């Protein structure tokens, strides 16, 4: 009986060591992937971007809308979709955000109120693209959000060319991010969401 107990104890320790080893490997992979994720984020906007059929701005800050509208003024797209706008926010309120007299806002900007998250943004964009028979779009969102946003949009409309256009906030410190707790928390959160996005199958968030 003592021998059996000893064997069970050894087996238990062996399983524990295996579990600890696997957990350590998983943590190392997560940390290594996180550093790679942060290193590959764009630090500057593209010097030039080719024109597309449409432009899409994902809500999450006025800088995204401003950058997207400037692209519209430059003729980089026929129309601009602002997706994920809160139901209580009117088109008039958004018009006040964009610079200048916003001459193209009334004719060439569409406001989407249905999306509540990035999956919803992808669904709302896919429907907009389908209605207008577009084949290419410029995707405007924060640089840290681009990897996940592009992945979701590619899944929702695999036949559409997506050209990313990163937006940068003054409060986001990509160089030396480890010295800024707020930036570190934001990047860890976004990286984790990106990993989760890689693992799940696509499901529509829009009402049928």
LOZA-882206 format. One line per field, with one value per atom (N, C-alpha, C, O): residue number from 1; residue in one letter; z negated, y, x negated. Coordinates in nm, 2 decimals, padded with zeros to 4 digits. Layout:
N
i <- c(NUM	...)
aa <- c(a	...)
z <- c(Z	...)
y <- c(Y	...)
x <- c(X	...)
***
This chain:
208
i <- c(1	1	1	1	2	2	2	2	3	3	3	3	4	4	4	4	5	5	5	5	6	6	6	6	7	7	7	7	8	8	8	8	9	9	9	9	10	10	10	10	11	11	11	11	12	12	12	12	13	13	13	13	14	14	14	14	15	15	15	15	16	16	16	16	17	17	17	17	18	18	18	18	19	19	19	19	20	20	20	20	21	21	21	21	22	22	22	22	23	23	23	23	24	24	24	24	25	25	25	25	26	26	26	26	27	27	27	27	28	28	28	28	29	29	29	29	30	30	30	30	31	31	31	31	32	32	32	32	33	33	33	33	34	34	34	34	35	35	35	35	36	36	36	36	37	37	37	37	38	38	38	38	39	39	39	39	40	40	40	40	41	41	41	41	42	42	42	42	43	43	43	43	44	44	44	44	45	45	45	45	46	46	46	46	47	47	47	47	48	48	48	48	49	49	49	49	50	50	50	50	51	51	51	51	52	52	52	52	53	53	53	53	54	54	54	54	55	55	55	55	56	56	56	56	57	57	57	57	58	58	58	58	59	59	59	59	60	60	60	60	61	61	61	61	62	62	62	62	63	63	63	63	64	64	64	64	65	65	65	65	66	66	66	66	67	67	67	67	68	68	68	68	69	69	69	69	70	70	70	70	71	71	71	71	72	72	72	72	73	73	73	73	74	74	74	74	75	75	75	75	76	76	76	76	77	77	77	77	78	78	78	78	79	79	79	79	80	80	80	80	81	81	81	81	82	82	82	82	83	83	83	83	84	84	84	84	85	85	85	85	86	86	86	86	87	87	87	87	88	88	88	88	89	89	89	89	90	90	90	90	91	91	91	91	92	92	92	92	93	93	93	93	94	94	94	94	95	95	95	95	96	96	96	96	97	97	97	97	98	98	98	98	99	99	99	99	100	100	100	100	101	101	101	101	102	102	102	102	103	103	103	103	104	104	104	104	105	105	105	105	106	106	106	106	107	107	107	107	108	108	108	108	109	109	109	109	110	110	110	110	111	111	111	111	112	112	112	112	113	113	113	113	114	114	114	114	115	115	115	115	116	116	116	116	117	117	117	117	118	118	118	118	119	119	119	119	120	120	120	120	121	121	121	121	122	122	122	122	123	123	123	123	124	124	124	124	125	125	125	125	126	126	126	126	127	127	127	127	128	128	128	128	129	129	129	129	130	130	130	130	131	131	131	131	132	132	132	132	133	133	133	133	134	134	134	134	135	135	135	135	136	136	136	136	137	137	137	137	138	138	138	138	139	139	139	139	140	140	140	140	141	141	141	141	142	142	142	142	143	143	143	143	144	144	144	144	145	145	145	145	146	146	146	146	147	147	147	147	148	148	148	148	149	149	149	149	150	150	150	150	151	151	151	151	152	152	152	152	153	153	153	153	154	154	154	154	155	155	155	155	156	156	156	156	157	157	157	157	158	158	158	158	159	159	159	159	160	160	160	160	161	161	161	161	162	162	162	162	163	163	163	163	164	164	164	164	165	165	165	165	166	166	166	166	167	167	167	167	168	168	168	168	169	169	169	169	170	170	170	170	171	171	171	171	172	172	172	172	173	173	173	173	174	174	174	174	175	175	175	175	176	176	176	176	177	177	177	177	178	178	178	178	179	179	179	179	180	180	180	180	181	181	181	181	182	182	182	182	183	183	183	183	184	184	184	184	185	185	185	185	186	186	186	186	187	187	187	187	188	188	188	188	189	189	189	189	190	190	190	190	191	191	191	191	192	192	192	192	193	193	193	193	194	194	194	194	195	195	195	195	196	196	196	196	197	197	197	197	198	198	198	198	199	199	199	199	200	200	200	200	201	201	201	201	202	202	202	202	203	203	203	203	204	204	204	204	205	205	205	205	206	206	206	206	207	207	207	207	208	208	208	208)
aa <- c(x	x	x	x	x	x	x	x	x	x	x	x	x	x	x	x	x	x	x	x	x	x	x	x	x	x	x	x	x	x	x	x	x	x	x	x	x	x	x	x	x	x	x	x	x	x	x	x	x	x	x	x	x	x	x	x	x	x	x	x	x	x	x	x	x	x	x	x	x	x	x	x	x	x	x	x	x	x	x	x	x	x	x	x	x	x	x	x	x	x	x	x	x	x	x	x	x	x	x	x	x	x	x	x	x	x	x	x	x	x	x	x	x	x	x	x	x	x	x	x	x	x	x	x	x	x	x	x	x	x	x	x	x	x	x	x	x	x	x	x	x	x	x	x	x	x	x	x	x	x	x	x	x	x	x	x	x	x	x	x	x	x	x	x	x	x	x	x	x	x	x	x	x	x	x	x	x	x	x	x	x	x	x	x	x	x	x	x	x	x	x	x	x	x	x	x	x	x	x	x	x	x	x	x	x	x	x	x	x	x	x	x	x	x	x	x	x	x	x	x	x	x	x	x	x	x	x	x	x	x	x	x	x	x	x	x	x	x	x	x	x	x	x	x	x	x	x	x	x	x	x	x	x	x	x	x	x	x	x	x	x	x	x	x	x	x	x	x	x	x	x	x	x	x	x	x	x	x	x	x	x	x	x	x	x	x	x	x	x	x	x	x	x	x	x	x	x	x	x	x	x	x	x	x	x	x	x	x	x	x	x	x	x	x	x	x	x	x	x	x	x	x	x	x	x	x	x	x	x	x	x	x	x	x	x	x	x	x	x	x	x	x	x	x	x	x	x	x	x	x	x	x	x	x	x	x	x	x	x	x	x	x	x	x	x	x	x	x	x	x	x	x	x	x	x	x	x	x	x	x	x	x	x	x	x	x	x	x	x	x	x	x	x	x	x	x	x	x	x	x	x	x	x	x	x	x	x	x	x	x	x	x	x	x	x	x	x	x	x	x	x	x	x	x	x	x	x	x	x	x	x	x	x	x	x	x	x	x	x	x	x	x	x	x	x	x	x	x	x	x	x	x	x	x	x	x	x	x	x	x	x	x	x	x	x	x	x	x	x	x	x	x	x	x	x	x	x	x	x	x	x	x	x	x	x	x	x	x	x	x	x	x	x	x	x	x	x	x	x	x	x	x	x	x	x	x	x	x	x	x	x	x	x	x	x	x	x	x	x	x	x	x	x	x	x	x	x	x	x	x	x	x	x	x	x	x	x	x	x	x	x	x	x	x	x	x	x	x	x	x	x	x	x	x	x	x	x	x	x	x	x	x	x	x	x	x	x	x	x	x	x	x	x	x	x	x	x	x	x	x	x	x	x	x	x	x	x	x	x	x	x	x	x	x	x	x	x	x	x	x	x	x	x	x	x	x	x	x	x	x	x	x	x	x	x	x	x	x	x	x	x	x	x	x	x	x	x	x	x	x	x	x	x	x	x	x	x	x	x	x	x	x	x	x	x	x	x	x	x	x	x	x	x	x	x	x	x	x	x	x	x	x	x	x	x	x	x	x	x	x	x	x	x	x	x	x	x	x	x	x	x	x	x	x	x	x	x	x	x	x	x	x	x	x	x	x	x	x	x	x	x	x	x	x	x	x	x	x	x	x	x	x	x	x	x	x	x	x	x	x	x	x	x	x	x	x	x	x	x	x	x	x	x	x	x	x	x	x	x	x	x	x	x	x	x	x	x	x	x	x	x	x	x	x	x	x	x	x	x	x	x	x	x	x	x	x	x	x	x	x	x	x	x	x	x	x	x	x	x	x	x	x	x	x	x	x	x	x	x	x	x	x	x	x	x	x	x	x	x	x	x	x	x	x	x	x	x	x	x	x	x	x	x	x	x	x	x	x	x	x	x	x	x	x	x	x	x	x	x	x	x	x)
z <- c(00.00	00.00	00.00	00.07	-00.08	-00.08	00.05	00.09	00.12	00.26	00.35	00.44	00.34	00.43	00.41	00.50	00.28	00.24	00.29	00.34	00.29	00.34	00.49	00.54	00.56	00.70	00.74	00.83	00.67	00.69	00.67	00.74	00.56	00.53	00.64	00.68	00.69	00.79	00.92	00.99	00.95	01.07	01.06	01.15	00.94	00.91	00.93	00.99	00.88	00.89	01.04	01.09	01.11	01.26	01.33	01.42	01.30	01.37	01.34	01.42	01.21	01.17	01.24	01.28	01.25	01.32	01.47	01.53	01.53	01.67	01.68	01.78	01.59	01.60	01.58	01.65	01.48	01.46	01.58	01.62	01.64	01.76	01.88	01.95	01.90	02.01	01.98	02.07	01.85	01.82	01.84	01.89	01.81	01.83	01.98	02.02	02.06	02.21	02.26	02.35	02.21	02.26	02.22	02.31	02.10	02.06	02.14	02.18	02.17	02.25	02.39	02.45	02.45	02.58	02.58	02.68	02.48	02.47	02.46	02.53	02.37	02.36	02.48	02.53	02.55	02.67	02.78	02.85	02.79	02.89	02.86	02.96	02.74	02.70	02.75	02.80	02.72	02.76	02.92	02.97	02.99	03.13	03.18	03.27	03.11	03.15	03.13	03.22	03.02	03.00	03.10	03.14	03.13	03.22	03.36	03.43	03.40	03.54	03.56	03.67	03.45	03.47	03.54	03.51	03.63	03.70	03.60	03.51	03.62	03.54	03.61	03.55	03.74	03.82	03.93	03.97	03.97	04.07	04.21	04.22	04.30	04.43	04.50	04.50	04.57	04.64	04.75	04.79	04.81	04.92	04.92	04.88	04.95	04.96	05.08	05.12	05.15	05.28	05.26	05.15	05.35	05.34	05.34	05.41	05.27	05.27	05.30	05.32	05.32	05.34	05.23	05.25	05.11	04.99	04.87	04.88	04.78	04.65	04.54	04.53	04.44	04.32	04.20	04.18	04.11	03.98	03.87	03.86	03.78	03.67	03.55	03.52	03.49	03.38	03.26	03.25	03.18	03.06	03.03	02.94	03.10	03.07	03.19	03.30	03.16	03.27	03.37	03.49	03.33	03.42	03.54	03.65	03.52	03.62	03.73	03.85	03.68	03.77	03.85	03.97	03.78	03.85	03.95	04.07	03.92	04.02	04.14	04.26	04.12	04.23	04.31	04.44	04.25	04.33	04.42	04.53	04.37	04.45	04.57	04.68	04.55	04.67	04.77	04.89	04.72	04.81	04.89	05.01	04.82	04.89	04.99	05.09	04.97	05.06	05.18	05.27	05.18	05.29	05.28	05.39	05.16	05.15	05.14	05.14	05.15	05.15	05.20	05.18	05.25	05.30	05.18	05.18	05.08	04.96	04.83	04.84	04.72	04.59	04.50	04.49	04.45	04.35	04.21	04.19	04.12	03.98	03.90	03.89	03.86	03.81	03.66	03.60	03.59	03.45	03.37	03.25	03.44	03.37	03.27	03.30	03.15	03.05	03.10	03.17	03.07	03.12	03.08	03.15	02.97	02.93	02.99	02.98	03.07	03.14	03.28	03.36	03.31	03.45	03.55	03.51	03.67	03.78	03.77	03.80	03.72	03.70	03.60	03.61	03.49	03.39	03.45	03.42	03.53	03.59	03.69	03.70	03.76	03.85	03.79	03.85	03.66	03.58	03.55	03.52	03.56	03.52	03.63	03.61	03.76	03.87	03.89	03.86	03.95	03.97	04.08	04.17	04.08	04.18	04.19	04.09	04.31	04.33	04.36	04.38	04.37	04.39	04.51	04.50	04.62	04.74	04.79	04.86	04.77	04.82	04.73	04.76	04.61	04.51	04.55	04.54	04.59	04.62	04.74	04.74	04.83	04.96	04.95	05.02	04.87	04.89	04.77	04.77	04.66	04.53	04.49	04.48	04.46	04.40	04.26	04.22	04.17	04.03	03.99	04.01	03.93	03.89	03.74	03.66	03.70	03.55	03.50	03.38	03.58	03.54	03.46	03.37	03.49	03.44	03.29	03.26	03.21	03.07	03.03	02.92	03.12	03.10	03.23	03.34	03.23	03.36	03.45	03.57	03.40	03.49	03.55	03.67	03.48	03.53	03.64	03.74	03.61	03.71	03.84	03.95	03.83	03.95	04.03	04.15	03.95	04.02	04.08	04.19	04.01	04.06	04.19	04.28	04.18	04.30	04.42	04.53	04.39	04.50	04.57	04.69	04.49	04.55	04.63	04.74	04.58	04.66	04.79	04.89	04.78	04.90	05.00	05.12	04.95	05.04	05.12	05.24	05.04	05.10	05.21	05.31	05.19	05.29	05.39	05.48	05.38	05.47	05.47	05.58	05.36	05.35	05.35	05.31	05.40	05.40	05.32	05.30	05.26	05.18	05.09	05.12	04.97	04.87	04.80	04.79	04.74	04.65	04.51	04.48	04.43	04.29	04.19	04.18	04.13	04.04	03.90	03.86	03.82	03.67	03.60	03.67	03.47	03.39	03.43	03.46	03.43	03.47	03.39	03.45	03.26	03.18	03.21	03.18	03.26	03.30	03.44	03.47	03.52	03.66	03.68	03.76	03.61	03.64	03.62	03.70	03.51	03.48	03.57	03.62	03.60	03.68	03.83	03.89	03.88	04.01	04.02	04.12	03.92	03.92	03.92	04.00	03.84	03.84	03.97	04.02	04.03	04.16	04.27	04.36	04.27	04.37	04.36	04.47	04.24	04.23	04.28	04.33	04.26	04.29	04.44	04.50	04.51	04.65	04.72	04.75	04.73	04.78	04.92	04.96	05.00	05.14	05.16	05.27	05.04	05.05	05.01	04.90	05.08	05.04	04.93	04.94	04.82	04.71	04.70	04.68	04.70	04.69	04.55	04.54	04.46	04.33	04.32	04.39	04.24	04.22	04.07	04.01	04.00	03.86	03.81	03.87	03.69	03.63	03.49	03.43	03.45	03.33	03.23	03.27	03.11	03.00	02.92	02.91	02.88	02.80	02.67	02.62	02.62	02.49	02.51	02.41	02.63	02.65	02.68	02.78	02.60	02.61	02.65	02.57	02.78	02.83	02.81	02.79	02.82	02.79	02.64	02.58	02.58	02.43	02.36	02.25	02.42	02.36	02.22	02.14	02.18	02.05	01.94	01.82	01.98	01.88	01.85	01.77	01.93	01.92	01.89	01.98	01.76	01.72	01.80	01.83	01.84	01.91	02.05	02.10	02.12	02.25	02.24	02.32	02.14	02.12	02.10	02.16	02.01	01.99	02.12	02.15	02.20	02.32	02.42	02.49	02.43	02.53	02.49	02.58	02.36	02.31	02.34	02.39	02.31	02.34	02.49	02.52	02.57	02.72	02.77	02.86	02.72	02.77	02.73	02.80	02.61	02.56	02.64	02.68	02.67	02.76	02.90	02.96	02.95	03.08	03.08	03.18	02.98	02.97	02.96	03.03	02.89	02.88	03.02	03.06	03.09	03.22	03.32	03.40	03.30	03.38	03.36	03.45	03.24	03.20	03.22	03.24	03.23	03.24	03.39	03.47	03.42	03.55	03.56	03.46	03.68	03.70	03.68	03.74	03.60	03.59	03.60	03.55	03.68	03.70	03.57	03.49	03.55	03.43	03.47	03.39	03.60	03.65	03.64	03.66	03.62	03.61	03.75	03.85	03.75	03.87	03.92	04.03)
y <- c(-00.12	00.00	00.13	00.22	00.12	00.23	00.26	00.38	00.15	00.16	00.23	00.31	00.18	00.24	00.39	00.47	00.43	00.57	00.65	00.76	00.59	00.66	00.68	00.79	00.58	00.59	00.70	00.78	00.70	00.80	00.94	01.04	00.95	01.08	01.13	01.25	01.03	01.07	01.11	01.20	01.04	01.07	01.21	01.28	01.24	01.37	01.48	01.58	01.46	01.56	01.58	01.69	01.47	01.47	01.55	01.64	01.52	01.60	01.75	01.83	01.77	01.91	01.98	02.10	01.92	01.98	02.00	02.10	01.91	01.92	02.04	02.13	02.05	02.17	02.30	02.40	02.30	02.43	02.46	02.58	02.36	02.38	02.44	02.53	02.38	02.43	02.57	02.65	02.60	02.73	02.83	02.94	02.79	02.88	02.91	03.02	02.80	02.81	02.91	02.99	02.89	02.97	03.12	03.21	03.14	03.28	03.34	03.46	03.26	03.31	03.34	03.45	03.26	03.29	03.41	03.49	03.43	03.55	03.67	03.77	03.67	03.79	03.82	03.93	03.71	03.73	03.79	03.88	03.74	03.79	03.93	04.01	03.97	04.10	04.20	04.31	04.17	04.25	04.27	04.37	04.16	04.16	04.25	04.33	04.23	04.31	04.46	04.54	04.50	04.64	04.70	04.81	04.61	04.66	04.68	04.77	04.61	04.62	04.72	04.75	04.79	04.89	05.01	05.05	05.07	05.19	05.31	05.33	05.37	05.49	05.62	05.73	05.62	05.74	05.71	05.59	05.81	05.78	05.76	05.81	05.69	05.67	05.81	05.90	05.82	05.94	05.96	06.08	05.86	05.86	05.73	05.63	05.75	05.63	05.64	05.74	05.53	05.53	05.54	05.50	05.61	05.63	05.49	05.40	05.49	05.37	05.41	05.53	05.31	05.34	05.42	05.52	05.37	05.44	05.45	05.39	05.53	05.55	05.51	05.55	05.44	05.40	05.44	05.41	05.52	05.56	05.48	05.49	05.42	05.35	05.45	05.51	05.47	05.56	05.52	05.40	05.61	05.58	05.71	05.70	05.82	05.94	06.03	05.99	06.16	06.26	06.26	06.30	06.22	06.22	06.13	06.15	06.02	05.92	05.99	05.97	06.05	06.12	06.23	06.24	06.31	06.42	06.37	06.42	06.26	06.21	06.15	06.17	06.08	06.02	06.13	06.12	06.24	06.34	06.41	06.45	06.43	06.49	06.41	06.46	06.28	06.19	06.20	06.20	06.22	06.24	06.37	06.38	06.48	06.61	06.60	06.67	06.51	06.49	06.40	06.38	06.36	06.27	06.13	06.06	06.08	05.94	05.84	05.72	05.89	05.80	05.87	06.00	05.80	05.87	05.91	06.01	05.82	05.85	05.81	05.73	05.86	05.82	05.77	05.83	05.65	05.59	05.61	05.57	05.67	05.67	05.57	05.59	05.46	05.35	05.34	05.37	05.30	05.28	05.41	05.42	05.50	05.62	05.60	05.52	05.65	05.63	05.69	05.79	05.62	05.66	05.80	05.87	05.85	05.99	06.10	06.22	06.06	06.15	06.17	06.08	06.30	06.33	06.36	06.38	06.36	06.39	06.53	06.56	06.62	06.76	06.77	06.85	06.69	06.70	06.65	06.71	06.55	06.50	06.60	06.61	06.67	06.77	06.88	06.94	06.91	07.01	06.97	07.05	06.84	06.78	06.81	06.84	06.79	06.79	06.94	07.03	06.95	07.08	07.16	07.10	07.29	07.38	07.38	07.37	07.41	07.43	07.30	07.30	07.19	07.06	07.06	07.01	07.11	07.12	06.98	06.97	06.88	06.75	06.66	06.55	06.71	06.63	06.59	06.47	06.69	06.66	06.57	06.49	06.58	06.50	06.37	06.27	06.35	06.24	06.16	06.08	06.19	06.12	06.04	06.10	05.92	05.83	05.80	05.77	05.80	05.78	05.65	05.64	05.56	05.43	05.42	05.45	05.39	05.39	05.24	05.23	05.14	05.01	04.94	04.86	04.96	04.89	04.93	05.05	04.83	04.85	04.81	04.84	04.74	04.69	04.67	04.71	04.62	04.61	04.51	04.53	04.40	04.31	04.38	04.36	04.46	04.54	04.64	04.66	04.70	04.79	04.71	04.77	04.59	04.51	04.48	04.49	04.44	04.41	04.53	04.52	04.64	04.77	04.81	04.86	04.80	04.84	04.74	04.79	04.61	04.52	04.54	04.53	04.58	04.61	04.74	04.75	04.84	04.96	04.94	04.99	04.86	04.83	04.75	04.77	04.66	04.57	04.66	04.65	04.75	04.84	04.92	04.95	04.97	05.06	04.99	05.05	04.86	04.78	04.83	04.84	04.86	04.90	04.78	04.67	04.80	04.69	04.72	04.63	04.84	04.88	04.99	05.07	04.99	05.09	05.13	05.05	05.25	05.29	05.28	05.34	05.21	05.18	05.28	05.27	05.37	05.47	05.43	05.44	05.41	05.39	05.40	05.42	05.39	05.41	05.30	05.19	05.33	05.24	05.11	05.00	05.12	05.00	04.91	04.79	04.97	04.90	04.84	04.76	04.89	04.84	04.69	04.64	04.62	04.48	04.40	04.32	04.43	04.36	04.41	04.33	04.54	04.59	04.54	04.50	04.54	04.49	04.34	04.30	04.26	04.12	04.10	04.02	04.18	04.16	04.20	04.14	04.31	04.36	04.26	04.24	04.20	04.10	03.98	03.92	03.94	03.83	03.86	03.77	03.98	04.02	04.04	04.02	04.08	04.10	04.07	04.15	03.94	03.89	03.93	03.93	03.97	04.01	04.16	04.21	04.23	04.38	04.41	04.36	04.49	04.54	04.64	04.74	04.62	04.71	04.77	04.70	04.90	04.98	05.05	05.15	05.01	05.07	05.21	05.24	05.29	05.43	05.45	05.48	05.45	05.46	05.60	05.70	05.61	05.74	05.74	05.63	05.85	05.85	05.96	06.07	05.92	06.01	06.06	05.99	06.19	06.24	06.17	06.16	06.10	06.03	05.89	05.82	05.85	05.71	05.72	05.78	05.65	05.65	05.51	05.43	05.49	05.36	05.34	05.22	05.44	05.43	05.44	05.55	05.34	05.34	05.33	05.38	05.25	05.23	05.18	05.21	05.10	05.04	05.14	05.11	05.26	05.37	05.45	05.53	05.41	05.48	05.38	05.30	05.37	05.27	05.27	05.16	05.39	05.39	05.33	05.25	05.36	05.30	05.15	05.07	05.11	04.97	04.89	04.78	04.94	04.87	04.86	04.76	04.97	04.98	04.88	04.80	04.87	04.78	04.63	04.55	04.60	04.46	04.42	04.31	04.52	04.49	04.46	04.37	04.55	04.53	04.40	04.34	04.37	04.25	04.13	04.03	04.13	04.01	04.00	03.89	04.11	04.11	04.06	03.98	04.09	04.05	03.90	03.83	03.85	03.70	03.63	03.52	03.68	03.62	03.62	03.53	03.73	03.74	03.64	03.59	03.61	03.51	03.37	03.28	03.34	03.21	03.18	03.06	03.28	03.25	03.25	03.33	03.18	03.19	03.31	03.36	03.36	03.49	03.47	03.38	03.56	03.56	03.71	03.80	03.72	03.86	03.91	03.84	04.04	04.11	04.20	04.26	04.20	04.29	04.21	04.09	04.28	04.22	04.16	04.22	04.04	03.97	04.03	03.98)
x <- c(-00.08	00.00	-00.09	-00.06	-00.20	-00.28	-00.35	-00.36	-00.38	-00.44	-00.34	-00.38	-00.21	-00.11	-00.09	-00.08	-00.10	-00.08	-00.20	-00.18	-00.32	-00.44	-00.43	-00.46	-00.38	-00.37	-00.27	-00.29	-00.15	-00.05	-00.11	-00.08	-00.19	-00.24	-00.34	-00.34	-00.42	-00.52	-00.44	-00.48	-00.33	-00.26	-00.19	-00.19	-00.14	-00.09	-00.19	-00.15	-00.31	-00.41	-00.45	-00.48	-00.45	-00.49	-00.39	-00.42	-00.26	-00.15	-00.16	-00.13	-00.19	-00.20	-00.31	-00.30	-00.43	-00.54	-00.51	-00.55	-00.44	-00.40	-00.30	-00.32	-00.21	-00.11	-00.18	-00.16	-00.28	-00.35	-00.44	-00.45	-00.50	-00.58	-00.50	-00.54	-00.38	-00.29	-00.24	-00.24	-00.21	-00.17	-00.28	-00.26	-00.41	-00.52	-00.54	-00.57	-00.53	-00.54	-00.43	-00.46	-00.31	-00.20	-00.22	-00.20	-00.27	-00.30	-00.41	-00.40	-00.52	-00.63	-00.58	-00.62	-00.49	-00.44	-00.35	-00.36	-00.27	-00.19	-00.27	-00.25	-00.37	-00.46	-00.54	-00.55	-00.59	-00.67	-00.58	-00.62	-00.46	-00.37	-00.33	-00.31	-00.31	-00.28	-00.38	-00.35	-00.51	-00.62	-00.62	-00.65	-00.60	-00.59	-00.48	-00.49	-00.36	-00.24	-00.27	-00.24	-00.33	-00.36	-00.46	-00.46	-00.56	-00.67	-00.62	-00.67	-00.52	-00.47	-00.36	-00.32	-00.32	-00.22	-00.28	-00.39	-00.20	-00.25	-00.28	-00.20	-00.39	-00.42	-00.39	-00.38	-00.37	-00.34	-00.24	-00.23	-00.16	-00.06	-00.14	-00.25	-00.07	-00.14	-00.16	-00.08	-00.28	-00.30	-00.20	-00.17	-00.16	-00.06	00.02	-00.03	00.15	00.24	00.32	00.38	00.33	00.40	00.55	00.61	00.62	00.76	00.84	00.79	00.95	01.03	01.17	01.21	01.26	01.40	01.46	01.54	01.44	01.50	01.40	01.29	01.44	01.36	01.45	01.56	01.39	01.46	01.39	01.27	01.46	01.40	01.47	01.60	01.40	01.46	01.46	01.35	01.57	01.58	01.49	01.46	01.45	01.37	01.28	01.20	01.31	01.24	01.25	01.26	01.25	01.27	01.16	01.18	01.04	00.93	00.95	00.91	01.02	01.05	01.14	01.12	01.24	01.34	01.27	01.29	01.19	01.12	01.03	01.03	00.95	00.86	00.93	00.89	01.04	01.12	01.18	01.18	01.23	01.29	01.19	01.22	01.07	00.96	00.93	00.91	00.93	00.91	01.02	01.00	01.15	01.26	01.24	01.26	01.20	01.17	01.06	01.06	00.97	00.86	00.89	00.81	01.02	01.06	01.01	01.00	00.98	00.93	01.05	01.02	01.17	01.28	01.41	01.41	01.51	01.63	01.72	01.78	01.72	01.81	01.73	01.64	01.78	01.73	01.84	01.94	01.81	01.90	01.84	01.72	01.91	01.87	01.96	02.08	01.90	01.97	01.96	01.85	02.06	02.06	02.10	02.06	02.17	02.21	02.32	02.41	02.31	02.41	02.55	02.55	02.66	02.79	02.82	02.90	02.77	02.80	02.72	02.74	02.62	02.53	02.58	02.60	02.61	02.67	02.56	02.44	02.60	02.50	02.46	02.34	02.54	02.50	02.39	02.30	02.40	02.29	02.16	02.06	02.17	02.04	01.99	01.87	02.07	02.03	01.95	01.86	01.98	01.91	01.77	01.68	01.74	01.61	01.51	01.39	01.55	01.46	01.41	01.48	01.29	01.23	01.30	01.35	01.28	01.33	01.48	01.55	01.53	01.67	01.75	01.87	01.67	01.73	01.83	01.94	01.78	01.86	01.91	02.01	01.83	01.87	01.95	01.99	01.97	02.04	02.18	02.22	02.26	02.40	02.42	02.51	02.33	02.35	02.28	02.33	02.18	02.09	02.06	01.96	02.12	02.10	02.22	02.33	02.20	02.31	02.27	02.16	02.38	02.36	02.43	02.55	02.35	02.41	02.43	02.33	02.55	02.58	02.59	02.62	02.58	02.61	02.50	02.53	02.38	02.26	02.24	02.24	02.21	02.18	02.04	01.99	01.97	01.84	01.77	01.82	01.65	01.57	01.64	01.63	01.70	01.77	01.88	01.91	01.96	02.06	02.02	02.08	01.90	01.84	01.82	01.85	01.77	01.74	01.87	01.88	01.97	02.10	02.17	02.22	02.16	02.22	02.15	02.21	02.02	01.94	01.96	01.98	01.97	02.00	02.13	02.14	02.23	02.36	02.35	02.41	02.28	02.26	02.19	02.23	02.08	02.00	02.09	02.08	02.17	02.25	02.35	02.37	02.42	02.52	02.46	02.53	02.34	02.28	02.19	02.13	02.18	02.10	01.95	01.89	01.89	01.76	01.66	01.70	01.54	01.44	01.32	01.23	01.31	01.20	01.24	01.32	01.18	01.20	01.07	00.98	01.07	00.96	01.02	01.13	00.96	01.00	00.93	00.81	01.00	00.94	00.98	01.10	00.88	00.90	00.77	00.66	00.77	00.64	00.54	00.58	00.41	00.31	00.31	00.29	00.34	00.34	00.47	00.47	00.57	00.70	00.70	00.78	00.61	00.61	00.59	00.67	00.50	00.49	00.62	00.66	00.69	00.82	00.93	01.01	00.93	01.04	01.02	01.12	00.90	00.88	00.92	00.98	00.88	00.91	01.06	01.11	01.14	01.28	01.35	01.44	01.30	01.35	01.32	01.40	01.20	01.16	01.25	01.29	01.29	01.38	01.52	01.58	01.56	01.70	01.71	01.82	01.60	01.61	01.47	01.39	01.45	01.32	01.28	01.16	01.38	01.35	01.32	01.30	01.32	01.30	01.15	01.11	01.09	00.95	00.96	01.03	00.88	00.88	00.75	00.65	00.74	00.62	00.62	00.69	00.54	00.54	00.48	00.38	00.54	00.49	00.49	00.59	00.37	00.37	00.38	00.34	00.44	00.46	00.39	00.39	00.33	00.25	00.31	00.34	00.31	00.35	00.23	00.13	00.23	00.12	00.10	-00.02	00.20	00.19	00.13	00.11	00.11	00.06	-00.09	-00.13	-00.16	-00.31	-00.36	-00.39	-00.37	-00.41	-00.56	-00.60	-00.64	-00.78	-00.81	-00.78	-00.86	-00.87	-00.74	-00.72	-00.65	-00.52	-00.52	-00.43	-00.63	-00.64	-00.65	-00.63	-00.69	-00.70	-00.57	-00.56	-00.47	-00.34	-00.23	-00.18	-00.19	-00.09	00.04	00.09	00.09	00.21	00.20	00.28	00.09	00.06	00.04	00.09	-00.03	-00.06	00.07	00.09	00.16	00.29	00.37	00.43	00.37	00.45	00.39	00.47	00.26	00.20	00.22	00.25	00.21	00.24	00.38	00.41	00.47	00.61	00.64	00.71	00.59	00.61	00.54	00.60	00.42	00.36	00.44	00.45	00.49	00.57	00.69	00.73	00.76	00.88	00.84	00.92	00.73	00.68	00.66	00.70	00.60	00.58	00.71	00.73	00.81	00.94	01.01	01.08	00.99	01.05	00.99	01.06	00.86	00.80	00.86	00.85	00.91	00.95	01.10	01.13	01.18	01.33	01.37	01.31	01.48	01.54	01.63	01.68	01.64	01.71	01.86	01.92	01.92	02.07	02.12	02.06	02.22	02.28	02.33	02.40	02.31	02.37	02.49	02.55	02.52	02.63	02.76	02.76	02.87	03.00	03.04	03.01	03.10	03.14	03.27	03.32)
***
